[in-house]
Amino acid sequence: MCRNIKPLFNFEPPATKNEMHDAALQFVRKISGYSAPSKGNESAFYDAVEEIEKSVRKLLKSLETNAPPKDREEEAEKRKERSKLRFARA
């Protein structure tokens, strides 16, 4: 869906409130087509961000796994390497 939304489940340390908010904001931006809402749509836009952020928190608290937590820095390095390969000049 959106390349800027990163997985937040099963990381050590766990996802922060800021990361959950950023993911919710990016989702609402994608769905609405606005990077910043007009004054008339501002309330609906930020209400949606808040509701989605609550749902994300609830989801992450309720998910279970037997897999060991992933390391954030290691996963970031993997993303960088994939990006280099993807966008490498021919």
C-alpha positions in Angstrom: 0.0 0.0 0.0 2.4 2.7 1.2 6.1 2.2 1.3 6.5 4.7 4.2 4.5 2.6 6.6 6.8 0.2 8.3 5.9 -3.0 10.2 5.6 -2.1 13.9 5.0 -5.6 15.5 7.5 -7.8 17.2 10.4 -5.4 17.5 12.8 -4.8 20.3 12.3 -2.2 21.7 8.6 -2.1 21.0 7.0 0.5 18.7 6.7 3.9 20.3 3.6 6.1 20.4 5.3 8.4 17.9 5.8 5.6 15.4 2.2 4.5 15.8 1.0 8.1 15.3 3.3 8.5 12.2 1.9 5.3 10.7 -1.7 6.4 11.3 -1.0 9.8 9.8 0.6 8.3 6.7 -2.4 6.0 6.3 -4.9 8.8 6.5 -2.8 10.9 4.1 -2.8 8.1 1.6 -6.5 7.3 1.9 -7.6 11.0 1.9 -5.2 12.2 -0.8 -4.2 15.1 1.4 -0.7 15.7 2.8 -2.3 18.5 4.8 -6.0 18.9 5.1 -7.9 22.2 4.4 -9.3 24.1 7.3 -12.7 22.6 6.5 -11.4 19.0 6.6 -8.9 19.4 9.4 -11.2 18.1 12.2 -12.2 15.0 10.3 -8.7 14.3 9.1 -7.1 14.5 12.6 -10.1 12.6 14.2 -9.3 9.8 11.7 -5.6 9.8 12.6 -6.5 9.5 16.3 -8.9 6.7 15.8 -6.5 4.7 13.6 -3.7 5.3 16.1 -6.0 3.8 18.9 -6.7 0.8 16.6 -3.0 0.3 15.9 -2.2 0.4 19.7 -5.0 -2.1 20.4 -3.8 -4.4 17.5 -0.2 -4.4 18.6 -1.1 -5.2 22.2 -3.3 -8.1 21.2 -1.0 -9.8 18.6 1.0 -12.8 19.7 4.0 -14.6 18.2 6.5 -17.2 19.1 9.1 -15.6 16.9 12.0 -13.8 18.6 11.7 -10.0 18.4 13.4 -8.3 15.4 16.2 -5.8 15.9 15.3 -2.4 14.6 18.8 -1.5 13.4 19.3 -4.8 11.7 15.9 -4.4 9.9 16.8 -0.8 8.9 20.1 -2.0 7.4 18.2 -4.7 5.4 15.8 -2.1 4.0 18.8 0.1 3.0 20.4 -2.8 1.2 17.2 -3.7 -0.6 16.8 0.0 -1.6 20.4 0.1 -3.0 19.7 -3.0 -5.1 16.4 -1.7 -6.2 17.6 1.7 -7.3 21.1 0.8 -8.4 22.1 2.4 -11.6 22.5 0.0 -14.5 
